[in-house]
Amino acid sequence: MGLNYTGREGHTSYYYQDKIKAFNVAIKEAGKSQNHIRTLQAKQYITKDKADDIIMRYEEVIRGINGYINWVREKNARYKEINFFPDTLIS
């Protein structure tokens, strides 16, 4: 499962927990990709500067995904606050 596929799966999920799970998988995929980049650097297929550049781009992706996860959590919390009716208020 690639980062792109996982991100689309999370974005199109209807349920809050499914969105969060899919985006957490996407973060793990980005971390794996960063490790592969370091492996390529260690084997001298790419330069250290190029590896650092690519890894920093993945860091931006991870920050963006984390920001989206936080937004989904906040949206879910607001939804629960608005739609919460204790049994004592229901007649």
N, C-alpha and C positions, 0 to 999 in steps of 0.2 A: 504494500500500500504506500503510495507516494505522498509527499507533502501536499501537492496540489489536490489530489483526490480526497485526502483526509479533510482538508480545509473546506472543500465544496460539500462534503458529507456533513460536516458540522454546521455549516451555514444553512443548509436546507433542512436540517432536522427540526421537527416540530417541538419535541420535548426538551426542556431546559437541560436535564441531566445528559441527554444524548448529545446536545451541542457541546457541553463541557468535556465529555469523554472524547469526542472526536477531535476537538482542538488540543486536548492534552496529548493525544496520539500524534498530532501534527507537530507539536513541540518536540516530542521524542524523536520524530523523523528528522527534524531540523538538526537536533543534536547528533544524530547518527551521521548525517551528511557532513557536519563539521569534523567529526572524527575521521571520516573518509578523506577529507581535504588534508588533514594533518598527515595521514598515511601517505598520500600522494606527495606531500612536501618531503616527508622523511625518505621516500624512495627517489627523490630528486626529479619527479616528473613535472613539478611546478616550483617556482621560486617561493621563498618565504614571504616576500612582499605580496605576491599574487594570492598565496594562501591566506595571509592576514586580511587582505581585501575581501575575499570571498567569505571568510568567517565573520567579518564585521557585517556583511550584508545579511547573513543568516541571523546574526544578533538582532538586527533591525526587524527581521521577520518575526522572530520570537517575541520581541517587545510588542509588536503589533498584535500578535495573537493573544498575548497576555492582556493587553488593553481591551481587546474585544471580549475576552472571557470576563474581565471585570465589569464591562458594560452590560453583558448578558446577566451577570449576577445581580447588578444594581437594578436592572429592569425587572427581573424576577422578584426581587425584594419589594419594589414599589408596587408591583401587581398584587403581591400577597397582602400588602398593607391596605390597599384600596378595596380588595375583594374579601377581606376578613370580616366575618360576622359571627361573633360569639353566640352560642346557643341561647343565651339569656336575652338577646335582642330579637330573636326570631319568635313571632307570635303564632 
